[in-house]
Every structure is written in structure tokens, then in C-alpha cells.
């Protein structure tokens, strides 16, 4: 952990902004270690009182701290196990909207990326039409062998990588201090949370990877008549620039315009749900940011998705898990849903299948007792994860992302059709996957996969046995001679631990003093 005064200054400002928003007001200082009570007591004193009718102060505060914290907030919205269900729900409303940067800066980024002038790249290149924390989008026109066509050009925000590196460094420092000074927080894995955010942002800021995701997504859905993905213009795509086919359509957020055009809104609602479930179960690769602003209906009436920076993946085991639990709840076969959790290894064997099935019945029966248009599949998955936590099921990041995406997708679908019957919409897709993968054909495919795995294991067996023998010999020799730790090494370990503890205490007190000073001079 590298310490710099900048960490303290920037984290103090962030702490003050969040404290003023009342983020820490609900924390009881008496439940904290003695040395941590003063900063939280100060945070409660400087918190603004919430005013009725005003916007959510949490999302306002995070937006004020800048793009890195917006991304952190959006990421934490997918981790209710870390921040709690109430905060996660508030974070879902965090909008990634920023003021656009000048067109001239976008032109410079494009010309630097390709080593060509903007006029050599585009016939026309317009002003920004949308801006977010990482990039903004321009409408442009290109000419090729097929004539002229309109494209959407996504350009990386200048200086954003440097800003993210600095803020991520601050977050790493805060996570290390939290784990070092508050052992109880280690179960929430703050360092792992920042690691995941850093990986996500790194991928999002390389538009070649987003282009590859869009290309794979288009390939998976090319046979569908109801769903469309814009084509990637690879000749005009680089690390800092992404060019896609321009989509002329009506966003799903504009329900009155869709109705005025004569679209069948309940039918569009069904398409949204079934398209998402096909992506998740059939392909194991789904759009994980399917809010209304990223979904359009094109001139041919097809559902069209844009913005492929956040995508989710499910392995075969996770897809089978999803299909079987949904089908089990649809058919009210709670015993089978329980067995699936145990077969996947998600619930430890020390628990009884019968007890788990009873807990699942407590989720399923109240849902089935409601009218069809009041049944929420997203709510079902939320309750399922709450119950599985009681049976020691560890958090599965890919399943949490799936559940949060389903919350958004269901919300979009219900805006189109408030009386949507989720079970009726989902059942054909789930049943088709079950029949194809768990029926006779699916079992034959499983047998083929098992045979290939056994053949590969048999081919690797001699080298595996040789490595095992070498390891055994090495361990035996080490055991005979003993495992030694030099006195110098012990001293270095103790010195590093003491230094880390001192830095942790110093950091927290400096933050507290900075908050006091900030509050006094405001």
C-alpha cells in the first residue's frame, strides 16, 4: 500500500461530501471500535437534514465527486450484499451523464488515434449528441464503396484515464485501511470490490473490446427477426474511438411516441423480456445495461440495443441453474429448485435439501397467490438470494449482475405493459432451453462433453503423475531439512505490520481533522 498526502486530501473531500449527504447518518457509532467513533460522530453532525421533494442526496453527492465515483456507485448498485438493499436501490437511479467536451477535442483524439485528418475519415462530423463519464457520442457521415451512410462515433473523454487512475488509487488506499483497521469489514472484501471496478473500467475504456462485444452479440442474435445489433465499422474503430452503424429509432423511454406510431406495446414488452432471457440462457452472453435509453425500436419495428460497455457472461452451469430455478418456480417444483442449488455446489451439503425446499416454498407460494400481472421475476430472484444467504450460499458476482439486469429489464417491460404476465412471457423461452439442453438431446451432448473431458484427462495423466511425484519429492526434502524463516525476515514482517497500523490510524485521524476543518471554514 503506497501512501501519499493526496490520498488524505481527496478522501477527506469525498468523505465530507458524502457526510453532508447523510450517507453515514444511519451508522451507530457505539457499534464501532473506539478509535473509529469520532469520524462517524462528526459525519452525523455535519449531515444535512433531508428535505421532502428534493432529489436523492446520495446520488447528487456521488455525481458531485466525479466520473470515478459515479462508476463506483453504479457498480455497487449491483452488490446489495456489500452496501445493503436500500442503498443499492438508491444507487440504481444514479445517471451517468456529464457535460460534453468540445468537438475540437474529439477531433484531436480521432486524428491522433488514426494518424489521419478528420476529413479523411468522415464526410461530416457533428457536435456531440450524448455525453457520459468515459466518452461521448457524435453523429457523423462516411463514404465507402456502398455510398454514404450515417454512423455513431464514440470518443474517449480526454484525461479520463489519468483521473480514473488517481481516484482508483485513493479507493485502493481506503480499502486497505478499512481491511487493516476494521477486520469485520473484510467479509465485504473492499479490496476485491475495487479490483473488480478497476478491471471493469479498464475494459470499458478500450473501445476495441466493446466493438468485439458488439460483434459477438450481433453474431449470437443474427437469426432473430425481433432483435438487432448495430454493425461495427472496424476501419474507424481504435482503442479511443468506436464507430457503429447509426440507429434511427424511437427510444423505449418515449412510450407516447411508440404508441403514436401504432406499435403494439404489450408485444414490445414481451420482446424485451424474451430477448433478454434468450441472450442469458441460450448464449450465456447478455447486455447488462438494458435500460430504456439503450433500447430503440427501429423503422422496421425491431428492438435495437446500443452501448455494449457492460456485458454479462454465464457459464453452462450457471445457465442450467437459471433455467431450472425459473422452470421450478413456474411449475412450483420447489424440491427440484433446492436440488439444483446443491448440484451446482452453491449451497453446502451440511444443509438439508428438505429444509431448503421449505424455505423456497415460502418465496414461491406468495408469488403464485398474486394476480399474474403482479408477479415479479426480478423480485423472485432478489428474495431467492436473500434466502440462500441464510443457507451459506456465497455471493456469485455473475448471478448478482444477472439479477440486477433482470430488475432493469422487467422495469422497462412494465413501462410498456403494466399488466405484463412475466411467467407467460418467460415460460416459452425457459421451456425451450430445458427441452434442448436437459432432454434426450441435451443428455447426449452432456455425455459427449464428459467423454471428451475423460479423453483429455487420460492423455494428460502421465505428465500429471510426473508433476505430482516431483512435488511429493520436493515436499519430502523440505520436511526433512525444515522450513526456515530468517530472523531478518521476521523483523521485516513485524516492521511492515507496525507501519501499516500506524498509517491506518494516521489516515483516519487526518480524515477526521480535515472534516472538522472543512466544516468550520465552510
C-alpha positions as CSV (number, residue, x, y, z in Angstrom):
1,X,0.0,0.0,0.0
2,X,1.6,3.3,-1.2
3,X,0.7,6.3,0.9
4,X,0.6,9.9,-0.3
5,X,-0.8,13.1,1.3
6,X,-3.0,13.4,-1.8
7,X,-4.9,10.3,-0.7
8,X,-5.9,12.0,2.6
9,X,-6.8,15.3,0.9
10,X,-9.0,13.8,-1.8
11,X,-10.6,11.2,0.5
12,X,-11.3,13.9,3.1
13,X,-13.2,15.9,0.4
14,X,-15.1,12.8,-0.7
15,X,-15.8,12.0,3.0
16,X,-17.1,15.5,3.6
17,X,-19.4,15.4,0.5
18,X,-20.8,12.0,1.4
19,X,-21.2,13.0,5.1
20,X,-23.1,16.2,4.1
21,X,-25.4,13.9,2.0
22,X,-26.1,11.8,5.1
23,X,-24.5,8.6,3.9
24,X,-23.1,7.8,7.3
25,X,-26.1,9.1,9.4
26,X,-27.6,5.6,10.0
27,X,-24.4,4.1,11.3
28,X,-24.4,3.7,15.1
29,X,-21.0,4.9,16.5
30,X,-21.5,2.7,19.5
31,X,-21.2,-0.4,17.3
32,X,-17.8,0.7,16.0
33,X,-14.3,0.4,17.6
34,X,-13.5,3.2,20.0
35,X,-10.9,4.8,17.6
36,X,-13.4,4.9,14.8
37,X,-16.2,6.6,16.6
38,X,-15.1,10.2,16.3
39,X,-15.1,10.5,12.5
40,X,-18.6,8.9,12.3
41,X,-19.9,11.1,15.1
42,X,-18.6,14.2,13.2
43,X,-20.1,12.9,9.9
44,X,-23.5,12.7,11.7
45,X,-23.2,16.3,13.0
46,X,-22.5,17.8,9.5
47,X,-25.1,15.9,7.7
48,X,-27.8,18.0,6.0
49,X,-31.4,17.2,7.0
50,X,-33.3,15.7,4.1
51,X,-35.9,17.9,2.5
52,X,-39.1,16.5,1.1
53,X,-39.5,16.8,-2.6
54,X,-35.7,17.1,-3.3
55,X,-33.6,14.7,-5.4
56,X,-31.8,11.8,-3.7
57,X,-28.9,13.4,-1.9
58,X,-26.8,10.2,-2.2
59,X,-26.8,10.2,-6.0
60,X,-26.3,14.0,-6.0
61,X,-23.2,13.7,-3.8
62,X,-21.7,10.9,-5.9
63,X,-22.3,12.8,-9.1
64,X,-20.5,15.8,-7.5
65,X,-17.4,13.7,-6.8
66,X,-16.9,12.9,-10.5
67,X,-16.9,10.1,-13.0
68,X,-14.9,7.6,-11.0
69,X,-17.3,7.7,-8.1
70,X,-20.3,7.5,-10.5
71,X,-18.9,4.3,-11.8
72,X,-18.3,3.0,-8.3
73,X,-21.9,3.9,-7.4
74,X,-23.2,2.1,-10.4
75,X,-21.1,-0.9,-9.7
76,X,-22.1,-1.0,-6.0
77,X,-25.8,-0.9,-7.2
78,X,-25.1,-4.5,-8.4
79,X,-23.7,-5.5,-5.0
80,X,-26.5,-5.3,-2.4
81,X,-24.5,-7.8,-0.4
82,X,-21.9,-5.1,0.2
83,X,-23.9,-1.9,0.6
84,X,-27.3,-3.2,1.6
85,X,-30.6,-3.5,-0.3
86,X,-31.8,0.1,0.5
87,X,-28.6,1.8,-0.7
88,X,-28.3,-0.4,-3.8
89,X,-31.9,0.6,-4.7
90,X,-31.0,4.3,-4.4
91,X,-27.8,3.8,-6.4
92,X,-29.8,2.3,-9.3
93,X,-31.1,5.8,-10.1
94,X,-27.5,7.2,-10.5
95,X,-27.3,8.6,-14.0
96,X,-24.0,8.5,-15.9
97,X,-24.5,11.9,-17.6
98,X,-21.8,14.5,-17.9
99,X,-21.3,17.8,-19.7
100,X,-19.9,17.3,-23.2
101,X,-16.4,18.3,-24.1
102,X,-15.7,20.4,-27.2
103,X,-15.9,18.9,-30.7
104,X,-12.4,20.1,-31.3
105,X,-11.0,17.9,-28.6
106,X,-12.9,14.9,-30.0
107,X,-11.4,15.7,-33.5
108,X,-7.9,15.8,-32.0
109,X,-8.5,12.4,-30.2
110,X,-9.7,10.8,-33.5
111,X,-6.8,12.2,-35.6
112,X,-4.2,11.1,-33.0
113,X,-5.7,7.6,-32.9
114,X,-5.7,7.0,-36.6
115,X,-2.9,9.3,-37.8
116,X,-5.3,10.9,-40.4
117,X,-7.2,14.1,-40.6
118,X,-10.9,14.2,-39.7
119,X,-11.8,15.0,-43.3
120,X,-10.0,11.8,-44.5
121,X,-12.1,9.8,-42.0
122,X,-15.6,11.3,-42.3
123,X,-17.6,13.3,-44.8
124,X,-19.3,15.0,-41.9
125,X,-18.6,15.0,-38.2
126,X,-21.2,16.7,-36.0
127,X,-21.4,18.1,-32.5
128,X,-21.9,15.6,-29.5
129,X,-25.3,14.1,-29.1
130,X,-24.7,12.4,-25.8
131,X,-22.1,12.5,-23.1
132,X,-21.2,10.2,-20.2
133,X,-18.3,9.9,-17.7
134,X,-16.0,7.9,-20.0
135,X,-16.9,9.0,-23.5
136,X,-19.3,11.0,-25.7
137,X,-21.1,10.2,-29.0
138,X,-21.1,12.2,-32.2
139,X,-23.2,11.7,-35.3
140,X,-21.1,11.5,-38.5
141,X,-21.3,10.5,-42.1
142,X,-18.9,8.3,-44.0
143,X,-18.5,7.3,-47.7
144,X,-17.4,3.9,-48.8
145,X,-18.0,1.5,-51.8
146,X,-21.7,1.2,-50.9
147,X,-22.2,5.0,-50.9
148,X,-22.7,7.4,-47.9
149,X,-24.1,6.3,-44.6
150,X,-24.6,7.7,-41.1
151,X,-22.6,6.4,-38.1
152,X,-22.3,6.9,-34.4
153,X,-18.8,7.8,-33.2
154,X,-17.9,7.2,-29.6
155,X,-14.8,9.2,-28.4
156,X,-12.9,8.7,-25.2
157,X,-13.1,11.7,-22.8
158,X,-9.6,13.4,-22.7
159,X,-7.8,12.9,-19.4
160,X,-10.3,10.4,-18.2
161,X,-7.7,7.6,-17.8
162,X,-5.5,9.7,-15.6
163,X,-8.5,10.8,-13.5
164,X,-9.6,7.2,-13.0
165,X,-6.1,6.0,-12.1
166,X,-5.8,8.7,-9.4
167,X,-9.3,8.0,-8.0
168,X,-8.8,4.2,-8.1
169,X,-5.5,4.7,-6.2
170,X,-7.5,6.6,-3.5
171,X,-10.1,3.9,-3.4
172,X,-7.4,1.2,-3.0
173,X,-5.8,3.1,-0.1
174,X,-9.2,3.5,1.6
175,X,-10.0,-0.3,1.1
176,X,-6.6,-1.3,2.5
177,X,-7.1,0.9,5.6
178,X,-10.6,-0.4,6.0
179,X,-9.4,-4.1,5.9
180,X,-6.5,-3.3,8.2
181,X,-8.2,-1.3,10.8
182,X,-11.7,-2.9,10.7
183,X,-11.3,-6.7,10.5
184,X,-15.1,-7.1,10.5
185,X,-15.2,-5.3,7.1
186,X,-13.0,-8.0,5.5
187,X,-16.1,-10.2,4.8
188,X,-17.3,-7.5,2.4
189,X,-13.9,-7.7,0.5
190,X,-13.4,-4.0,-0.1
191,X,-10.1,-4.5,-1.9
192,X,-11.8,-7.1,-4.2
193,X,-14.6,-4.6,-4.9
194,X,-12.1,-2.0,-6.1
195,X,-10.2,-4.7,-8.1
196,X,-13.4,-5.6,-9.9
197,X,-14.2,-1.9,-10.6
198,X,-10.7,-1.3,-11.9
199,X,-11.0,-4.3,-14.3
200,X,-14.4,-3.2,-15.5
201,X,-13.3,0.4,-16.1
202,X,-10.1,-0.8,-17.9
203,X,-12.2,-2.9,-20.3
204,X,-14.7,-0.1,-20.8
205,X,-12.0,2.4,-21.8
206,X,-10.7,0.2,-24.6
207,X,-13.3,0.5,-27.3
208,X,-11.8,-2.3,-29.3
209,X,-13.1,-4.6,-26.6
210,X,-16.6,-3.0,-26.7
211,X,-16.5,-3.4,-30.5
212,X,-15.7,-7.1,-30.1
213,X,-18.6,-7.5,-27.6
214,X,-21.0,-5.8,-30.1
215,X,-19.7,-8.1,-32.9
216,X,-20.1,-11.3,-30.8
217,X,-23.6,-10.1,-29.6
218,X,-24.6,-9.5,-33.2
219,X,-23.4,-12.9,-34.3
220,X,-25.4,-14.6,-31.5
221,X,-28.6,-12.8,-32.4
222,X,-28.3,-12.6,-36.2
223,X,-31.1,-15.2,-36.7
224,X,-33.6,-13.2,-34.7
225,X,-36.2,-11.2,-36.5
226,X,-37.2,-9.2,-33.5
227,X,-33.8,-8.1,-32.2
228,X,-31.0,-6.1,-33.9
229,X,-27.4,-5.0,-33.0
230,X,-25.8,-2.2,-35.0
231,X,-22.8,-3.2,-37.1
232,X,-19.3,-2.2,-36.1
233,X,-17.2,-0.1,-38.5
234,X,-13.8,-1.7,-37.8
235,X,-12.0,0.6,-40.2
236,X,-12.9,3.5,-37.9
237,X,-12.5,1.8,-34.6
238,X,-9.5,2.1,-32.4
239,X,-8.7,2.0,-28.7
240,X,-10.0,5.5,-28.1
241,X,-12.7,5.6,-30.9
242,X,-15.6,3.3,-31.6
243,X,-17.7,3.7,-34.8
244,X,-21.0,1.9,-35.1
245,X,-24.0,2.0,-37.5
246,X,-26.3,4.9,-36.7
247,X,-29.7,3.8,-35.4
248,X,-32.7,5.9,-36.4
249,X,-35.4,4.8,-34.0
250,X,-37.6,5.7,-31.1
251,X,-36.2,5.1,-27.6
252,X,-38.2,2.8,-25.3
253,X,-38.2,5.7,-22.8
254,X,-40.6,7.6,-25.2
255,X,-43.7,5.5,-24.7
256,X,-46.1,8.1,-26.1
257,X,-44.2,8.3,-29.3
258,X,-44.2,4.5,-29.6
259,X,-48.0,4.5,-29.1
260,X,-48.5,7.3,-31.6
261,X,-46.6,5.2,-34.2
262,X,-49.1,2.4,-33.6
263,X,-46.7,-0.1,-32.1
264,X,-48.2,-2.9,-30.0
265,X,-46.8,-2.0,-26.6
266,X,-47.6,-5.4,-24.9
267,X,-46.0,-7.1,-27.8
268,X,-42.9,-4.9,-27.4
269,X,-42.9,-5.8,-23.7
270,X,-42.8,-9.5,-24.5
271,X,-40.0,-9.0,-27.0
272,X,-37.9,-7.2,-24.4
273,X,-38.3,-10.0,-21.8
274,X,-37.8,-12.9,-24.2
275,X,-34.8,-11.3,-25.9
276,X,-33.0,-10.9,-22.6
277,X,-33.8,-14.4,-21.5
278,X,-32.6,-15.9,-24.8
279,X,-29.3,-14.0,-24.5
280,X,-28.8,-15.1,-20.9
281,X,-29.8,-18.8,-21.3
282,X,-29.1,-19.7,-24.9
283,X,-25.9,-17.7,-25.5
284,X,-24.6,-17.1,-21.9
285,X,-23.7,-13.6,-23.1
286,X,-26.2,-10.8,-22.3
287,X,-26.4,-7.0,-22.4
288,X,-26.0,-6.0,-18.8
289,X,-27.2,-2.3,-19.2
290,X,-30.5,-2.7,-20.9
291,X,-32.2,0.5,-19.6
292,X,-34.6,2.4,-21.7
293,X,-32.0,4.8,-23.0
294,X,-30.0,2.0,-24.6
295,X,-33.0,0.3,-26.3
296,X,-34.7,1.6,-29.5
297,X,-37.4,0.5,-31.9
298,X,-36.0,0.9,-35.5
299,X,-38.0,1.8,-38.6
300,X,-38.7,-1.9,-39.2
301,X,-40.1,-2.4,-35.7
302,X,-37.1,-4.3,-34.4
303,X,-35.8,-3.9,-30.8
304,X,-32.3,-2.5,-31.2
305,X,-29.7,-2.3,-28.4
306,X,-26.7,0.1,-28.2
307,X,-23.8,0.7,-25.7
308,X,-22.0,-2.6,-25.1
309,X,-19.5,-1.5,-22.5
310,X,-21.1,-3.6,-19.8
311,X,-21.9,-7.2,-20.8
312,X,-22.6,-10.3,-18.6
313,X,-21.5,-13.9,-19.1
314,X,-22.9,-17.1,-17.8
315,X,-21.2,-20.5,-18.0
316,X,-23.1,-23.6,-18.9
317,X,-23.6,-24.5,-15.2
318,X,-25.0,-21.0,-14.4
319,X,-27.3,-21.2,-17.4
320,X,-28.7,-24.5,-16.3
321,X,-29.1,-23.2,-12.8
322,X,-31.0,-20.2,-14.1
323,X,-33.3,-22.2,-16.4
324,X,-34.0,-24.9,-13.8
325,X,-34.8,-22.5,-10.9
326,X,-37.1,-20.4,-13.2
327,X,-38.9,-23.5,-14.5
328,X,-39.1,-25.0,-11.0
329,X,-40.8,-21.9,-9.7
330,X,-43.1,-21.8,-12.7
331,X,-44.2,-25.4,-12.1
332,X,-43.9,-25.0,-8.3
333,X,-41.4,-27.8,-8.0
334,X,-39.5,-26.4,-5.0
335,X,-37.7,-29.7,-4.3
336,X,-36.1,-29.6,-7.7
337,X,-35.1,-25.9,-7.3
338,X,-33.4,-26.9,-4.0
339,X,-31.6,-29.8,-5.6
340,X,-30.3,-27.6,-8.4
341,X,-28.6,-25.4,-5.7
342,X,-26.9,-28.4,-4.2
343,X,-25.9,-29.9,-7.5
344,X,-24.3,-26.6,-8.6
345,X,-22.3,-26.5,-5.3
346,X,-23.9,-23.2,-4.3
347,X,-25.3,-24.4,-1.0
348,X,-23.0,-26.5,1.3
349,X,-24.0,-30.2,1.8
350,X,-24.3,-29.7,5.6
351,X,-27.7,-28.2,5.0
352,X,-30.7,-30.5,4.3
353,X,-32.4,-30.3,0.9
354,X,-35.8,-30.6,2.5
355,X,-35.2,-27.5,4.7
356,X,-34.0,-25.5,1.8
357,X,-37.0,-26.6,-0.3
358,X,-39.3,-25.4,2.5
359,X,-37.6,-22.0,2.5
360,X,-38.0,-21.8,-1.3
361,X,-41.7,-22.6,-0.9
362,X,-42.0,-19.6,1.4
363,X,-40.8,-17.5,-1.6
364,X,-42.8,-19.2,-4.3
365,X,-46.3,-19.6,-2.9
366,X,-47.0,-15.9,-2.0
367,X,-45.9,-15.0,-5.5
368,X,-48.2,-17.6,-7.2
369,X,-51.1,-16.4,-4.9
370,X,-50.9,-13.0,-6.7
371,X,-52.5,-12.0,-10.0
372,X,-50.3,-12.7,-13.0
373,X,-49.7,-9.0,-13.7
374,X,-48.3,-8.5,-10.2
375,X,-45.7,-11.3,-10.3
376,X,-42.1,-10.0,-10.5
377,X,-39.4,-12.4,-11.7
378,X,-36.8,-9.8,-10.6
379,X,-38.3,-9.7,-7.1
380,X,-38.3,-13.5,-7.1
381,X,-34.5,-13.6,-7.7
382,X,-33.9,-10.9,-5.1
383,X,-35.8,-13.0,-2.5
384,X,-34.1,-16.1,-3.6
385,X,-30.6,-14.6,-3.0
386,X,-31.7,-13.4,0.4
387,X,-32.9,-16.8,1.4
388,X,-29.8,-18.6,0.0
389,X,-27.6,-16.3,2.1
390,X,-29.2,-17.9,5.2
391,X,-28.0,-21.3,3.9
392,X,-24.4,-20.0,3.4
393,X,-24.5,-19.5,-0.3
394,X,-21.6,-17.3,-1.2
395,X,-22.1,-14.3,-3.5
396,X,-21.9,-15.2,-7.1
397,X,-20.9,-12.0,-9.0
398,X,-22.3,-13.2,-12.3
399,X,-25.6,-14.2,-10.8
400,X,-25.9,-10.8,-9.0
401,X,-25.3,-9.0,-12.2
402,X,-27.9,-11.1,-13.9
403,X,-30.4,-10.4,-11.2
404,X,-29.8,-6.6,-11.3
405,X,-30.1,-6.6,-15.1
406,X,-33.4,-8.5,-14.8
407,X,-34.6,-5.8,-12.4
408,X,-33.9,-3.2,-15.1
409,X,-35.3,-5.3,-18.0
410,X,-38.5,-6.0,-16.1
411,X,-38.9,-2.3,-15.3
412,X,-38.6,-1.4,-19.0
413,X,-41.1,-4.1,-19.9
414,X,-43.6,-3.0,-17.3
415,X,-43.4,0.6,-18.5
416,X,-44.6,-0.7,-21.9
417,X,-47.2,-3.0,-20.4
418,X,-48.1,-2.6,-16.7
419,X,-50.2,-5.7,-16.9
420,X,-47.4,-7.9,-18.2
421,X,-47.6,-11.6,-17.1
422,X,-43.9,-12.4,-16.5
423,X,-44.5,-16.2,-16.2
424,X,-46.4,-16.3,-19.5
425,X,-43.7,-14.3,-21.3
426,X,-40.8,-16.3,-19.8
427,X,-42.2,-19.8,-20.0
428,X,-41.7,-20.5,-23.8
429,X,-38.0,-19.4,-23.7
430,X,-37.3,-21.4,-20.5
431,X,-39.1,-24.5,-21.6
432,X,-37.3,-24.5,-25.0
433,X,-34.0,-24.3,-23.3
434,X,-34.9,-27.1,-20.8
435,X,-36.1,-29.3,-23.7
436,X,-33.0,-28.7,-25.8
437,X,-30.4,-29.0,-23.0
438,X,-31.9,-31.3,-20.4
439,X,-33.9,-33.6,-22.6
440,X,-32.6,-36.6,-24.6
441,X,-30.6,-34.4,-27.0
442,X,-29.1,-32.5,-24.1
443,X,-28.2,-35.6,-22.2
444,X,-26.4,-37.0,-25.3
445,X,-24.5,-33.7,-25.6
446,X,-23.6,-33.9,-21.9
447,X,-22.3,-37.5,-22.4
448,X,-20.2,-36.3,-25.4
449,X,-18.7,-33.5,-23.3
450,X,-17.9,-35.9,-20.5
451,X,-16.3,-38.3,-22.9
452,X,-14.1,-35.5,-24.3
453,X,-13.1,-34.5,-20.8
454,X,-12.2,-38.0,-19.8
455,X,-10.1,-38.5,-23.0
456,X,-8.2,-35.2,-22.3
457,X,-7.6,-36.3,-18.7
458,X,-6.3,-39.7,-19.9
459,X,-4.0,-38.0,-22.4
460,X,-2.6,-35.7,-19.7
461,X,-2.4,-38.4,-17.0
462,X,1.3,-39.3,-17.4
463,X,2.5,-35.7,-17.2
464,X,0.1,-35.1,-14.2
465,X,1.5,-38.1,-12.3
466,X,5.1,-36.9,-13.0
467,X,4.4,-33.4,-11.7
468,X,2.7,-34.9,-8.6
469,X,5.8,-37.1,-8.0
470,X,8.2,-34.1,-8.3
471,X,6.0,-32.1,-5.8
472,X,6.0,-35.0,-3.4
473,X,9.8,-35.4,-3.5
474,X,10.3,-31.6,-3.1
475,X,8.0,-31.5,0.0
476,X,9.6,-34.6,1.5
477,X,13.1,-33.0,1.2
478,X,11.8,-29.7,2.6
479,X,10.2,-31.5,5.6
480,X,13.5,-33.3,6.3
481,X,15.5,-30.1,6.3
482,X,12.8,-28.0,7.9
483,X,11.1,-24.8,6.8
484,X,13.2,-21.9,8.0
485,X,12.2,-18.2,8.4
486,X,15.2,-16.0,9.0
487,X,15.3,-13.5,11.9
488,X,15.7,-10.7,9.4
489,X,12.5,-11.8,7.5
490,X,10.6,-11.9,10.8
491,X,11.8,-8.4,11.7
492,X,10.7,-7.1,8.2
493,X,7.3,-8.6,8.6
494,X,6.8,-7.1,12.0
495,X,8.1,-3.7,10.8
496,X,5.7,-3.7,7.8
497,X,2.8,-4.6,10.0
498,X,3.5,-1.9,12.5
499,X,4.0,0.7,9.8
500,X,0.7,-0.3,8.2
501,X,-1.1,0.0,11.5
502,X,0.4,3.5,12.1
503,X,-0.6,4.6,8.6
504,X,-4.1,3.3,9.1
505,X,-4.6,5.2,12.4
506,X,-2.9,8.3,11.0
507,X,-5.1,8.3,7.8
508,X,-8.3,8.0,9.8
509,X,-7.4,10.8,12.2
510,X,-6.3,13.1,9.4
511,X,-9.6,12.5,7.6
512,X,-11.4,13.4,10.8
513,X,-9.4,16.5,11.3
514,X,-9.8,17.5,7.7
515,X,-13.6,17.1,8.0
516,X,-13.6,19.3,11.1
517,X,-11.6,22.0,9.3
518,X,-13.7,21.7,6.2
519,X,-16.8,22.1,8.2
520,X,-15.5,25.1,10.2
521,X,-14.4,27.1,7.2
522,X,-17.5,26.3,5.0
